[in-house]
Amino acid sequence: AWTKLNGWQQKAEKALLKAWKSSDNRLRARALWLLGNIKGKEDKYIRQALSDPNPDLRITSIRLAMQVSPNTLPYLQQAM
């Protein structure tokens, strides 16, 4: 499923946003990982997750930033 959704990129964004707004944090983390891999939207979703009240999602966003961005310093600064 991840491979298929990741391949759809922006076509899957609407459904992924619905999952991102869920109350299930495990589902939210999985949606974040896919949203943060949409070309041109990586920064938007990483920054959203960095300000999430859930610390697990903030950690996930930092890990995602390390994977998709050559410069993670701005994200780490925002996280502090």
Distance bins in CASP14 RR format, pairs under 12 A and 6 or more apart:
PFRMAT RR
TARGET T0000
AUTHOR 0000-0000-0000
RMODE 2
METHOD distances of the structure
MODEL  1
1 7 0 0 0 0 0 1 0 0 0 0 0
1 8 0 0 0 0 0 1 0 0 0 0 0
1 12 0 0 0 0 0 1 0 0 0 0 0
1 15 0 0 0 0 0 1 0 0 0 0 0
1 16 0 0 0 0 0 1 0 0 0 0 0
1 19 0 0 0 0 0 1 0 0 0 0 0
1 30 0 0 0 0 1 0 0 0 0 0 0
1 31 0 0 0 0 0 1 0 0 0 0 0
1 34 0 0 0 0 1 0 0 0 0 0 0
2 8 0 0 0 0 0 1 0 0 0 0 0
2 12 0 0 0 0 0 1 0 0 0 0 0
2 16 0 0 0 0 0 1 0 0 0 0 0
2 30 1 0 0 1 0 0 0 0 0 0 0
2 31 0 0 0 0 0 1 0 0 0 0 0
2 33 1 0 0 1 0 0 0 0 0 0 0
2 34 1 0 0 1 0 0 0 0 0 0 0
2 37 0 0 0 0 1 0 0 0 0 0 0
3 12 0 0 0 0 0 1 0 0 0 0 0
3 34 0 0 0 0 0 1 0 0 0 0 0
3 37 0 0 0 0 0 1 0 0 0 0 0
4 11 0 0 0 0 0 1 0 0 0 0 0
4 12 0 0 0 0 1 0 0 0 0 0 0
4 15 0 0 0 0 0 1 0 0 0 0 0
4 34 0 0 0 0 0 1 0 0 0 0 0
5 11 0 0 0 0 1 0 0 0 0 0 0
5 12 1 0 1 0 0 0 0 0 0 0 0
5 13 0 0 0 0 1 0 0 0 0 0 0
5 14 0 0 0 0 0 1 0 0 0 0 0
5 15 1 0 0 1 0 0 0 0 0 0 0
5 16 1 0 0 1 0 0 0 0 0 0 0
5 19 0 0 0 0 1 0 0 0 0 0 0
5 30 0 0 0 0 1 0 0 0 0 0 0
5 31 0 0 0 0 1 0 0 0 0 0 0
5 33 0 0 0 0 1 0 0 0 0 0 0
5 34 1 0 1 0 0 0 0 0 0 0 0
5 35 0 0 0 0 1 0 0 0 0 0 0
5 36 0 0 0 0 0 1 0 0 0 0 0
5 37 0 0 0 0 1 0 0 0 0 0 0
5 38 0 0 0 0 1 0 0 0 0 0 0
6 12 1 0 0 1 0 0 0 0 0 0 0
6 13 0 0 0 0 0 1 0 0 0 0 0
6 16 0 0 0 0 0 1 0 0 0 0 0
6 30 0 0 0 0 0 1 0 0 0 0 0
6 31 0 0 0 0 0 1 0 0 0 0 0
6 33 0 0 0 0 1 0 0 0 0 0 0
6 34 1 0 1 0 0 0 0 0 0 0 0
6 35 0 0 0 0 0 1 0 0 0 0 0
6 36 0 0 0 0 1 0 0 0 0 0 0
6 37 1 0 1 0 0 0 0 0 0 0 0
6 38 0 0 0 0 1 0 0 0 0 0 0
6 39 0 0 0 0 0 1 0 0 0 0 0
6 68 0 0 0 0 0 1 0 0 0 0 0
7 13 0 0 0 0 0 1 0 0 0 0 0
7 16 0 0 0 0 0 1 0 0 0 0 0
7 34 0 0 0 0 1 0 0 0 0 0 0
7 37 0 0 0 0 1 0 0 0 0 0 0
7 38 0 0 0 0 1 0 0 0 0 0 0
7 39 0 0 0 0 0 1 0 0 0 0 0
8 14 0 0 0 0 0 1 0 0 0 0 0
8 15 0 0 0 0 1 0 0 0 0 0 0
8 16 0 0 0 0 1 0 0 0 0 0 0
8 34 0 0 0 0 1 0 0 0 0 0 0
8 35 0 0 0 0 0 1 0 0 0 0 0
8 37 0 0 0 0 0 1 0 0 0 0 0
8 38 0 0 0 0 1 0 0 0 0 0 0
8 39 0 0 0 0 0 1 0 0 0 0 0
9 16 0 0 0 0 0 1 0 0 0 0 0
9 34 0 0 0 0 1 0 0 0 0 0 0
9 35 0 0 0 0 0 1 0 0 0 0 0
9 36 0 0 0 0 0 1 0 0 0 0 0
9 37 0 0 0 0 1 0 0 0 0 0 0
9 38 1 0 1 0 0 0 0 0 0 0 0
9 39 1 0 0 1 0 0 0 0 0 0 0
9 40 0 0 0 0 1 0 0 0 0 0 0
9 41 0 0 0 0 1 0 0 0 0 0 0
9 42 0 0 0 0 0 1 0 0 0 0 0
10 16 0 0 0 0 1 0 0 0 0 0 0
10 17 0 0 0 0 0 1 0 0 0 0 0
10 34 0 0 0 0 0 1 0 0 0 0 0
10 35 0 0 0 0 0 1 0 0 0 0 0
10 36 0 0 0 0 0 1 0 0 0 0 0
10 37 0 0 0 0 0 1 0 0 0 0 0
10 38 1 0 1 0 0 0 0 0 0 0 0
10 39 1 0 0 1 0 0 0 0 0 0 0
10 40 0 0 0 0 1 0 0 0 0 0 0
10 41 1 0 0 1 0 0 0 0 0 0 0
11 34 0 0 0 0 0 1 0 0 0 0 0
11 38 0 0 0 0 1 0 0 0 0 0 0
12 18 0 0 0 0 0 1 0 0 0 0 0
12 19 0 0 0 0 1 0 0 0 0 0 0
12 20 0 0 0 0 0 1 0 0 0 0 0
12 31 0 0 0 0 1 0 0 0 0 0 0
12 34 1 0 0 1 0 0 0 0 0 0 0
12 35 0 0 0 0 1 0 0 0 0 0 0
12 36 0 0 0 0 0 1 0 0 0 0 0
12 37 0 0 0 0 0 1 0 0 0 0 0
12 38 1 0 0 1 0 0 0 0 0 0 0
12 41 0 0 0 0 0 1 0 0 0 0 0
13 19 0 0 0 0 0 1 0 0 0 0 0
13 20 0 0 0 0 1 0 0 0 0 0 0
13 31 0 0 0 0 0 1 0 0 0 0 0
13 34 0 0 0 0 1 0 0 0 0 0 0
13 35 1 0 0 1 0 0 0 0 0 0 0
13 36 0 0 0 0 0 1 0 0 0 0 0
13 37 0 0 0 0 0 1 0 0 0 0 0
13 38 1 0 0 1 0 0 0 0 0 0 0
13 39 0 0 0 0 0 1 0 0 0 0 0
13 40 0 0 0 0 0 1 0 0 0 0 0
13 41 1 0 0 1 0 0 0 0 0 0 0
13 44 0 0 0 0 0 1 0 0 0 0 0
13 45 0 0 0 0 1 0 0 0 0 0 0
14 20 0 0 0 0 0 1 0 0 0 0 0
14 21 0 0 0 0 0 1 0 0 0 0 0
14 31 0 0 0 0 0 1 0 0 0 0 0
14 35 0 0 0 0 0 1 0 0 0 0 0
14 38 0 0 0 0 0 1 0 0 0 0 0
15 21 0 0 0 0 0 1 0 0 0 0 0
15 22 0 0 0 0 0 1 0 0 0 0 0
15 27 0 0 0 0 0 1 0 0 0 0 0
15 30 0 0 0 0 0 1 0 0 0 0 0
15 31 0 0 0 0 1 0 0 0 0 0 0
15 34 0 0 0 0 1 0 0 0 0 0 0
15 35 0 0 0 0 0 1 0 0 0 0 0
16 22 0 0 0 0 0 1 0 0 0 0 0
16 27 0 0 0 0 0 1 0 0 0 0 0
16 28 0 0 0 0 0 1 0 0 0 0 0
16 29 0 0 0 0 0 1 0 0 0 0 0
16 30 0 0 0 0 1 0 0 0 0 0 0
16 31 1 0 1 0 0 0 0 0 0 0 0
16 32 0 0 0 0 1 0 0 0 0 0 0
16 33 0 0 0 0 1 0 0 0 0 0 0
16 34 1 0 1 0 0 0 0 0 0 0 0
16 35 1 0 1 0 0 0 0 0 0 0 0
16 36 0 0 0 0 1 0 0 0 0 0 0
16 37 0 0 0 0 1 0 0 0 0 0 0
16 38 0 0 0 0 1 0 0 0 0 0 0
16 41 0 0 0 0 0 1 0 0 0 0 0
16 45 0 0 0 0 1 0 0 0 0 0 0
17 28 0 0 0 0 0 1 0 0 0 0 0
17 31 1 0 0 1 0 0 0 0 0 0 0
17 32 0 0 0 0 0 1 0 0 0 0 0
17 34 0 0 0 0 0 1 0 0 0 0 0
17 35 1 0 0 1 0 0 0 0 0 0 0
17 36 0 0 0 0 0 1 0 0 0 0 0
17 38 0 0 0 0 0 1 0 0 0 0 0
17 41 0 0 0 0 0 1 0 0 0 0 0
17 44 0 0 0 0 0 1 0 0 0 0 0
17 45 0 0 0 0 1 0 0 0 0 0 0
17 48 0 0 0 0 0 1 0 0 0 0 0
18 24 0 0 0 0 0 1 0 0 0 0 0
18 27 0 0 0 0 1 0 0 0 0 0 0
18 28 0 0 0 0 0 1 0 0 0 0 0
18 31 0 0 0 0 1 0 0 0 0 0 0
18 35 0 0 0 0 0 1 0 0 0 0 0
19 25 0 0 0 0 0 1 0 0 0 0 0
19 26 0 0 0 0 0 1 0 0 0 0 0
19 27 1 0 1 0 0 0 0 0 0 0 0
19 28 1 0 0 1 0 0 0 0 0 0 0
19 29 0 0 0 0 1 0 0 0 0 0 0
19 30 1 0 0 1 0 0 0 0 0 0 0
19 31 1 1 0 0 0 0 0 0 0 0 0
19 32 0 0 0 0 1 0 0 0 0 0 0
19 33 0 0 0 0 0 1 0 0 0 0 0
19 34 0 0 0 0 1 0 0 0 0 0 0
19 35 0 0 0 0 1 0 0 0 0 0 0
20 27 0 0 0 0 1 0 0 0 0 0 0
20 28 1 0 1 0 0 0 0 0 0 0 0
20 29 0 0 0 0 1 0 0 0 0 0 0
20 30 0 0 0 0 1 0 0 0 0 0 0
20 31 1 0 1 0 0 0 0 0 0 0 0
20 32 1 0 0 1 0 0 0 0 0 0 0
20 33 0 0 0 0 0 1 0 0 0 0 0
20 34 0 0 0 0 1 0 0 0 0 0 0
20 35 1 0 0 1 0 0 0 0 0 0 0
20 36 0 0 0 0 0 1 0 0 0 0 0
20 38 0 0 0 0 0 1 0 0 0 0 0
20 41 0 0 0 0 0 1 0 0 0 0 0
20 44 0 0 0 0 0 1 0 0 0 0 0
20 45 1 0 0 1 0 0 0 0 0 0 0
20 48 0 0 0 0 1 0 0 0 0 0 0
20 49 0 0 0 0 1 0 0 0 0 0 0
20 52 0 0 0 0 1 0 0 0 0 0 0
20 54 0 0 0 0 0 1 0 0 0 0 0
20 57 0 0 0 0 1 0 0 0 0 0 0
20 60 0 0 0 0 0 1 0 0 0 0 0
20 61 0 0 0 0 0 1 0 0 0 0 0
21 27 0 0 0 0 1 0 0 0 0 0 0
21 28 0 0 0 0 1 0 0 0 0 0 0
21 31 0 0 0 0 1 0 0 0 0 0 0
21 32 0 0 0 0 0 1 0 0 0 0 0
21 35 0 0 0 0 0 1 0 0 0 0 0
21 48 0 0 0 0 0 1 0 0 0 0 0
21 52 0 0 0 0 0 1 0 0 0 0 0
22 28 1 0 1 0 0 0 0 0 0 0 0
22 29 0 0 0 0 0 1 0 0 0 0 0
22 30 0 0 0 0 1 0 0 0 0 0 0
22 31 1 0 0 1 0 0 0 0 0 0 0
22 32 0 0 0 0 0 1 0 0 0 0 0
22 54 0 0 0 0 0 1 0 0 0 0 0
22 57 0 0 0 0 0 1 0 0 0 0 0
23 54 0 0 0 0 0 1 0 0 0 0 0
24 30 0 0 0 0 1 0 0 0 0 0 0
24 31 0 0 0 0 1 0 0 0 0 0 0
24 54 0 0 0 0 0 1 0 0 0 0 0
24 57 0 0 0 0 0 1 0 0 0 0 0
25 31 0 0 0 0 0 1 0 0 0 0 0
25 32 0 0 0 0 0 1 0 0 0 0 0
25 49 0 0 0 0 0 1 0 0 0 0 0
25 52 0 0 0 0 1 0 0 0 0 0 0
25 53 0 0 0 0 0 1 0 0 0 0 0
25 54 1 0 1 0 0 0 0 0 0 0 0
25 55 0 0 0 0 0 1 0 0 0 0 0
25 56 1 0 0 1 0 0 0 0 0 0 0
25 57 1 0 0 1 0 0 0 0 0 0 0
25 58 0 0 0 0 0 1 0 0 0 0 0
25 59 0 0 0 0 0 1 0 0 0 0 0
25 60 0 0 0 0 1 0 0 0 0 0 0
26 32 0 0 0 0 0 1 0 0 0 0 0
26 33 0 0 0 0 0 1 0 0 0 0 0
26 54 0 0 0 0 0 1 0 0 0 0 0
26 56 0 0 0 0 1 0 0 0 0 0 0
26 57 0 0 0 0 0 1 0 0 0 0 0
26 60 0 0 0 0 0 1 0 0 0 0 0
27 33 0 0 0 0 0 1 0 0 0 0 0
27 34 0 0 0 0 0 1 0 0 0 0 0
27 57 0 0 0 0 0 1 0 0 0 0 0
28 34 0 0 0 0 0 1 0 0 0 0 0
28 35 0 0 0 0 1 0 0 0 0 0 0
28 45 0 0 0 0 0 1 0 0 0 0 0
28 48 0 0 0 0 0 1 0 0 0 0 0
28 49 0 0 0 0 1 0 0 0 0 0 0
28 52 0 0 0 0 1 0 0 0 0 0 0
28 53 0 0 0 0 0 1 0 0 0 0 0
28 54 1 0 0 1 0 0 0 0 0 0 0
28 56 0 0 0 0 1 0 0 0 0 0 0
28 57 1 0 0 1 0 0 0 0 0 0 0
28 58 0 0 0 0 0 1 0 0 0 0 0
28 60 0 0 0 0 1 0 0 0 0 0 0
28 61 0 0 0 0 0 1 0 0 0 0 0
29 35 0 0 0 0 0 1 0 0 0 0 0
29 36 0 0 0 0 0 1 0 0 0 0 0
29 45 0 0 0 0 0 1 0 0 0 0 0
29 49 0 0 0 0 1 0 0 0 0 0 0
29 52 0 0 0 0 0 1 0 0 0 0 0
29 54 0 0 0 0 1 0 0 0 0 0 0
29 55 0 0 0 0 0 1 0 0 0 0 0
29 56 1 0 0 1 0 0 0 0 0 0 0
29 57 1 0 0 1 0 0 0 0 0 0 0
29 58 0 0 0 0 0 1 0 0 0 0 0
29 59 0 0 0 0 1 0 0 0 0 0 0
29 60 1 0 1 0 0 0 0 0 0 0 0
29 61 0 0 0 0 1 0 0 0 0 0 0
29 63 0 0 0 0 1 0 0 0 0 0 0
29 64 0 0 0 0 1 0 0 0 0 0 0
30 36 0 0 0 0 0 1 0 0 0 0 0
30 37 0 0 0 0 0 1 0 0 0 0 0
30 56 0 0 0 0 0 1 0 0 0 0 0
30 57 0 0 0 0 0 1 0 0 0 0 0
30 60 0 0 0 0 1 0 0 0 0 0 0
30 64 0 0 0 0 0 1 0 0 0 0 0
31 37 0 0 0 0 0 1 0 0 0 0 0
31 38 0 0 0 0 0 1 0 0 0 0 0
31 45 0 0 0 0 1 0 0 0 0 0 0
31 48 0 0 0 0 0 1 0 0 0 0 0
31 49 0 0 0 0 1 0 0 0 0 0 0
31 52 0 0 0 0 0 1 0 0 0 0 0
31 57 0 0 0 0 0 1 0 0 0 0 0
31 60 0 0 0 0 0 1 0 0 0 0 0
31 61 0 0 0 0 0 1 0 0 0 0 0
31 64 0 0 0 0 0 1 0 0 0 0 0
32 38 0 0 0 0 0 1 0 0 0 0 0
32 41 0 0 0 0 0 1 0 0 0 0 0
32 42 0 0 0 0 0 1 0 0 0 0 0
32 44 0 0 0 0 0 1 0 0 0 0 0
32 45 1 0 0 1 0 0 0 0 0 0 0
32 46 0 0 0 0 1 0 0 0 0 0 0
32 47 0 0 0 0 0 1 0 0 0 0 0
32 48 0 0 0 0 1 0 0 0 0 0 0
32 49 1 0 1 0 0 0 0 0 0 0 0
32 50 0 0 0 0 0 1 0 0 0 0 0
32 52 0 0 0 0 1 0 0 0 0 0 0
32 54 0 0 0 0 0 1 0 0 0 0 0
32 56 0 0 0 0 0 1 0 0 0 0 0
32 57 1 0 0 1 0 0 0 0 0 0 0
32 58 0 0 0 0 0 1 0 0 0 0 0
32 59 0 0 0 0 0 1 0 0 0 0 0
32 60 1 0 1 0 0 0 0 0 0 0 0
32 61 1 0 0 1 0 0 0 0 0 0 0
32 62 0 0 0 0 0 1 0 0 0 0 0
32 63 0 0 0 0 1 0 0 0 0 0 0
32 64 1 0 0 1 0 0 0 0 0 0 0
32 65 0 0 0 0 0 1 0 0 0 0 0
32 67 0 0 0 0 0 1 0 0 0 0 0
32 68 0 0 0 0 0 1 0 0 0 0 0
33 42 0 0 0 0 0 1 0 0 0 0 0
33 45 0 0 0 0 1 0 0 0 0 0 0
33 46 0 0 0 0 0 1 0 0 0 0 0
33 49 0 0 0 0 1 0 0 0 0 0 0
33 57 0 0 0 0 0 1 0 0 0 0 0
33 60 1 0 0 1 0 0 0 0 0 0 0
33 61 0 0 0 0 1 0 0 0 0 0 0
33 63 0 0 0 0 1 0 0 0 0 0 0
33 64 1 0 0 1 0 0 0 0 0 0 0
33 65 0 0 0 0 0 1 0 0 0 0 0
33 67 0 0 0 0 1 0 0 0 0 0 0
33 68 0 0 0 0 1 0 0 0 0 0 0
34 41 0 0 0 0 0 1 0 0 0 0 0
34 42 0 0 0 0 0 1 0 0 0 0 0
34 45 0 0 0 0 1 0 0 0 0 0 0
34 60 0 0 0 0 0 1 0 0 0 0 0
34 64 0 0 0 0 1 0 0 0 0 0 0
34 68 0 0 0 0 0 1 0 0 0 0 0
35 41 1 0 0 1 0 0 0 0 0 0 0
35 42 0 0 0 0 1 0 0 0 0 0 0
35 43 0 0 0 0 0 1 0 0 0 0 0
35 44 0 0 0 0 1 0 0 0 0 0 0
35 45 1 0 1 0 0 0 0 0 0 0 0
35 46 0 0 0 0 1 0 0 0 0 0 0
35 47 0 0 0 0 0 1 0 0 0 0 0
35 48 0 0 0 0 1 0 0 0 0 0 0
35 49 0 0 0 0 1 0 0 0 0 0 0
35 57 0 0 0 0 0 1 0 0 0 0 0
35 60 0 0 0 0 0 1 0 0 0 0 0
35 61 0 0 0 0 0 1 0 0 0 0 0
35 64 0 0 0 0 1 0 0 0 0 0 0
35 68 0 0 0 0 0 1 0 0 0 0 0
36 42 1 0 1 0 0 0 0 0 0 0 0
36 43 0 0 0 0 1 0 0 0 0 0 0
36 44 0 0 0 0 1 0 0 0 0 0 0
36 45 1 0 1 0 0 0 0 0 0 0 0
36 46 1 0 0 1 0 0 0 0 0 0 0
36 47 0 0 0 0 0 1 0 0 0 0 0
36 48 0 0 0 0 1 0 0 0 0 0 0
36 49 0 0 0 0 1 0 0 0 0 0 0
36 50 0 0 0 0 0 1 0 0 0 0 0
36 60 0 0 0 0 0 1 0 0 0 0 0
36 61 0 0 0 0 1 0 0 0 0 0 0
36 63 0 0 0 0 0 1 0 0 0 0 0
36 64 1 0 1 0 0 0 0 0 0 0 0
36 65 0 0 0 0 1 0 0 0 0 0 0
36 67 0 0 0 0 1 0 0 0 0 0 0
36 68 1 0 0 1 0 0 0 0 0 0 0
36 69 0 0 0 0 0 1 0 0 0 0 0
36 75 0 0 0 0 0 1 0 0 0 0 0
37 45 0 0 0 0 1 0 0 0 0 0 0
37 46 0 0 0 0 0 1 0 0 0 0 0
37 64 1 0 0 1 0 0 0 0 0 0 0
37 65 0 0 0 0 0 1 0 0 0 0 0
37 67 0 0 0 0 1 0 0 0 0 0 0
37 68 1 0 0 1 0 0 0 0 0 0 0
37 69 0 0 0 0 0 1 0 0 0 0 0
38 44 0 0 0 0 1 0 0 0 0 0 0
38 45 1 0 0 1 0 0 0 0 0 0 0
38 46 0 0 0 0 0 1 0 0 0 0 0
38 64 0 0 0 0 0 1 0 0 0 0 0
38 68 0 0 0 0 1 0 0 0 0 0 0
39 45 0 0 0 0 0 1 0 0 0 0 0
39 68 0 0 0 0 1 0 0 0 0 0 0
40 46 0 0 0 0 0 1 0 0 0 0 0
40 68 0 0 0 0 1 0 0 0 0 0 0
40 69 0 0 0 0 0 1 0 0 0 0 0
41 47 0 0 0 0 0 1 0 0 0 0 0
41 48 0 0 0 0 0 1 0 0 0 0 0
41 64 0 0 0 0 0 1 0 0 0 0 0
41 68 0 0 0 0 0 1 0 0 0 0 0
42 48 0 0 0 0 0 1 0 0 0 0 0
42 49 0 0 0 0 0 1 0 0 0 0 0
42 61 0 0 0 0 0 1 0 0 0 0 0
42 64 1 0 0 1 0 0 0 0 0 0 0
42 65 0 0 0 0 1 0 0 0 0 0 0
42 66 0 0 0 0 0 1 0 0 0 0 0
42 67 0 0 0 0 1 0 0 0 0 0 0
42 68 1 0 1 0 0 0 0 0 0 0 0
42 69 1 0 0 1 0 0 0 0 0 0 0
42 70 0 0 0 0 0 1 0 0 0 0 0
42 71 0 0 0 0 0 1 0 0 0 0 0
42 72 0 0 0 0 0 1 0 0 0 0 0
42 75 0 0 0 0 0 1 0 0 0 0 0
43 49 0 0 0 0 0 1 0 0 0 0 0
43 50 0 0 0 0 0 1 0 0 0 0 0
43 61 0 0 0 0 0 1 0 0 0 0 0
43 64 0 0 0 0 0 1 0 0 0 0 0
43 65 0 0 0 0 1 0 0 0 0 0 0
43 68 0 0 0 0 1 0 0 0 0 0 0
43 69 1 0 0 1 0 0 0 0 0 0 0
43 71 0 0 0 0 0 1 0 0 0 0 0
43 72 0 0 0 0 0 1 0 0 0 0 0
43 74 0 0 0 0 1 0 0 0 0 0 0
43 75 0 0 0 0 1 0 0 0 0 0 0
43 78 0 0 0 0 0 1 0 0 0 0 0
44 50 0 0 0 0 0 1 0 0 0 0 0
44 61 0 0 0 0 0 1 0 0 0 0 0
44 64 0 0 0 0 0 1 0 0 0 0 0
44 68 0 0 0 0 0 1 0 0 0 0 0
45 51 0 0 0 0 0 1 0 0 0 0 0
45 52 0 0 0 0 0 1 0 0 0 0 0
45 57 0 0 0 0 0 1 0 0 0 0 0
45 60 0 0 0 0 0 1 0 0 0 0 0
45 61 1 0 0 1 0 0 0 0 0 0 0
45 64 0 0 0 0 1 0 0 0 0 0 0
45 65 0 0 0 0 0 1 0 0 0 0 0
45 68 0 0 0 0 1 0 0 0 0 0 0
45 69 0 0 0 0 0 1 0 0 0 0 0
45 75 0 0 0 0 0 1 0 0 0 0 0
46 52 0 0 0 0 0 1 0 0 0 0 0
46 57 0 0 0 0 0 1 0 0 0 0 0
46 58 0 0 0 0 0 1 0 0 0 0 0
46 59 0 0 0 0 0 1 0 0 0 0 0
46 60 0 0 0 0 1 0 0 0 0 0 0
46 61 1 0 1 0 0 0 0 0 0 0 0
46 62 0 0 0 0 1 0 0 0 0 0 0
46 63 0 0 0 0 1 0 0 0 0 0 0
46 64 1 0 1 0 0 0 0 0 0 0 0
46 65 1 0 1 0 0 0 0 0 0 0 0
46 66 0 0 0 0 0 1 0 0 0 0 0
46 67 0 0 0 0 0 1 0 0 0 0 0
46 68 1 0 0 1 0 0 0 0 0 0 0
46 69 1 0 0 1 0 0 0 0 0 0 0
46 71 0 0 0 0 0 1 0 0 0 0 0
46 72 0 0 0 0 1 0 0 0 0 0 0
46 74 0 0 0 0 1 0 0 0 0 0 0
46 75 1 0 1 0 0 0 0 0 0 0 0
46 76 0 0 0 0 0 1 0 0 0 0 0
46 78 0 0 0 0 1 0 0 0 0 0 0
46 79 0 0 0 0 0 1 0 0 0 0 0
47 58 0 0 0 0 0 1 0 0 0 0 0
47 61 1 0 0 1 0 0 0 0 0 0 0
47 62 0 0 0 0 0 1 0 0 0 0 0
47 64 0 0 0 0 0 1 0 0 0 0 0
47 65 0 0 0 0 1 0 0 0 0 0 0
47 69 0 0 0 0 0 1 0 0 0 0 0
47 74 0 0 0 0 1 0 0 0 0 0 0
47 75 1 0 0 1 0 0 0 0 0 0 0
47 77 0 0 0 0 0 1 0 0 0 0 0
47 78 1 0 0 1 0 0 0 0 0 0 0
47 79 0 0 0 0 0 1 0 0 0 0 0
48 54 0 0 0 0 0 1 0 0 0 0 0
48 57 0 0 0 0 1 0 0 0 0 0 0
48 58 0 0 0 0 0 1 0 0 0 0 0
48 60 0 0 0 0 0 1 0 0 0 0 0
48 61 1 0 0 1 0 0 0 0 0 0 0
48 64 0 0 0 0 0 1 0 0 0 0 0
48 65 0 0 0 0 0 1 0 0 0 0 0
48 75 0 0 0 0 0 1 0 0 0 0 0
48 78 0 0 0 0 0 1 0 0 0 0 0
49 55 0 0 0 0 0 1 0 0 0 0 0
49 56 0 0 0 0 0 1 0 0 0 0 0
49 57 1 0 1 0 0 0 0 0 0 0 0
49 58 1 0 0 1 0 0 0 0 0 0 0
49 59 0 0 0 0 1 0 0 0 0 0 0
49 60 1 0 0 1 0 0 0 0 0 0 0
49 61 1 1 0 0 0 0 0 0 0 0 0
49 62 0 0 0 0 1 0 0 0 0 0 0
49 63 0 0 0 0 0 1 0 0 0 0 0
49 64 1 0 0 1 0 0 0 0 0 0 0
49 65 0 0 0 0 1 0 0 0 0 0 0
49 75 0 0 0 0 1 0 0 0 0 0 0
49 78 0 0 0 0 0 1 0 0 0 0 0
49 79 0 0 0 0 1 0 0 0 0 0 0
50 57 0 0 0 0 1 0 0 0 0 0 0
50 58 1 0 1 0 0 0 0 0 0 0 0
50 59 0 0 0 0 1 0 0 0 0 0 0
50 60 0 0 0 0 1 0 0 0 0 0 0
50 61 1 0 1 0 0 0 0 0 0 0 0
50 62 1 0 0 1 0 0 0 0 0 0 0
50 63 0 0 0 0 0 1 0 0 0 0 0
50 64 0 0 0 0 1 0 0 0 0 0 0
50 65 0 0 0 0 1 0 0 0 0 0 0
50 72 0 0 0 0 0 1 0 0 0 0 0
50 74 0 0 0 0 1 0 0 0 0 0 0
50 75 1 0 0 1 0 0 0 0 0 0 0
50 76 0 0 0 0 1 0 0 0 0 0 0
50 77 0 0 0 0 1 0 0 0 0 0 0
50 78 1 0 1 0 0 0 0 0 0 0 0
50 79 1 0 1 0 0 0 0 0 0 0 0
50 80 0 0 0 0 1 0 0 0 0 0 0
51 57 0 0 0 0 1 0 0 0 0 0 0
51 58 1 0 0 1 0 0 0 0 0 0 0
51 61 0 0 0 0 1 0 0 0 0 0 0
51 75 0 0 0 0 0 1 0 0 0 0 0
51 78 1 0 0 1 0 0 0 0 0 0 0
51 79 0 0 0 0 1 0 0 0 0 0 0
52 58 1 0 1 0 0 0 0 0 0 0 0
52 59 0 0 0 0 0 1 0 0 0 0 0
52 60 0 0 0 0 1 0 0 0 0 0 0
52 61 1 0 0 1 0 0 0 0 0 0 0
52 62 0 0 0 0 0 1 0 0 0 0 0
52 78 0 0 0 0 0 1 0 0 0 0 0
52 79 0 0 0 0 0 1 0 0 0 0 0
54 60 0 0 0 0 1 0 0 0 0 0 0
54 61 0 0 0 0 0 1 0 0 0 0 0
55 61 0 0 0 0 0 1 0 0 0 0 0
55 62 0 0 0 0 0 1 0 0 0 0 0
55 79 0 0 0 0 0 1 0 0 0 0 0
56 62 0 0 0 0 0 1 0 0 0 0 0
56 63 0 0 0 0 0 1 0 0 0 0 0
57 63 0 0 0 0 0 1 0 0 0 0 0
57 64 0 0 0 0 0 1 0 0 0 0 0
57 79 0 0 0 0 0 1 0 0 0 0 0
58 64 0 0 0 0 0 1 0 0 0 0 0
58 65 0 0 0 0 0 1 0 0 0 0 0
58 75 0 0 0 0 0 1 0 0 0 0 0
58 76 0 0 0 0 0 1 0 0 0 0 0
58 78 0 0 0 0 1 0 0 0 0 0 0
58 79 1 0 0 1 0 0 0 0 0 0 0
58 80 0 0 0 0 0 1 0 0 0 0 0
59 65 0 0 0 0 0 1 0 0 0 0 0
59 66 0 0 0 0 0 1 0 0 0 0 0
59 75 0 0 0 0 0 1 0 0 0 0 0
59 76 0 0 0 0 0 1 0 0 0 0 0
59 79 0 0 0 0 1 0 0 0 0 0 0
60 66 0 0 0 0 0 1 0 0 0 0 0
60 67 0 0 0 0 0 1 0 0 0 0 0
60 75 0 0 0 0 0 1 0 0 0 0 0
60 79 0 0 0 0 0 1 0 0 0 0 0
61 67 0 0 0 0 0 1 0 0 0 0 0
61 68 0 0 0 0 0 1 0 0 0 0 0
61 69 0 0 0 0 0 1 0 0 0 0 0
61 72 0 0 0 0 0 1 0 0 0 0 0
61 75 1 0 0 1 0 0 0 0 0 0 0
61 76 0 0 0 0 0 1 0 0 0 0 0
61 78 0 0 0 0 1 0 0 0 0 0 0
61 79 1 0 0 1 0 0 0 0 0 0 0
62 68 0 0 0 0 0 1 0 0 0 0 0
62 69 0 0 0 0 0 1 0 0 0 0 0
62 72 1 0 0 1 0 0 0 0 0 0 0
62 73 0 0 0 0 0 1 0 0 0 0 0
62 74 0 0 0 0 0 1 0 0 0 0 0
62 75 1 0 0 1 0 0 0 0 0 0 0
62 76 1 0 0 1 0 0 0 0 0 0 0
62 77 0 0 0 0 0 1 0 0 0 0 0
62 78 0 0 0 0 1 0 0 0 0 0 0
62 79 1 0 0 1 0 0 0 0 0 0 0
62 80 0 0 0 0 0 1 0 0 0 0 0
63 69 0 0 0 0 0 1 0 0 0 0 0
63 72 0 0 0 0 1 0 0 0 0 0 0
63 75 0 0 0 0 0 1 0 0 0 0 0
63 76 0 0 0 0 0 1 0 0 0 0 0
63 79 0 0 0 0 0 1 0 0 0 0 0
64 72 0 0 0 0 1 0 0 0 0 0 0
64 75 0 0 0 0 1 0 0 0 0 0 0
65 71 0 0 0 0 1 0 0 0 0 0 0
65 72 1 0 1 0 0 0 0 0 0 0 0
65 73 0 0 0 0 1 0 0 0 0 0 0
65 74 0 0 0 0 1 0 0 0 0 0 0
65 75 1 0 1 0 0 0 0 0 0 0 0
65 76 0 0 0 0 1 0 0 0 0 0 0
65 77 0 0 0 0 0 1 0 0 0 0 0
65 78 0 0 0 0 1 0 0 0 0 0 0
65 79 0 0 0 0 1 0 0 0 0 0 0
66 72 1 0 1 0 0 0 0 0 0 0 0
66 73 0 0 0 0 0 1 0 0 0 0 0
66 75 0 0 0 0 1 0 0 0 0 0 0
66 76 0 0 0 0 1 0 0 0 0 0 0
66 79 0 0 0 0 0 1 0 0 0 0 0
67 75 0 0 0 0 0 1 0 0 0 0 0
68 75 0 0 0 0 0 1 0 0 0 0 0
69 75 1 0 0 1 0 0 0 0 0 0 0
69 76 0 0 0 0 0 1 0 0 0 0 0
71 77 0 0 0 0 0 1 0 0 0 0 0
72 78 0 0 0 0 0 1 0 0 0 0 0
72 79 0 0 0 0 1 0 0 0 0 0 0
73 79 0 0 0 0 0 1 0 0 0 0 0
73 80 0 0 0 0 0 1 0 0 0 0 0
74 80 0 0 0 0 0 1 0 0 0 0 0
END
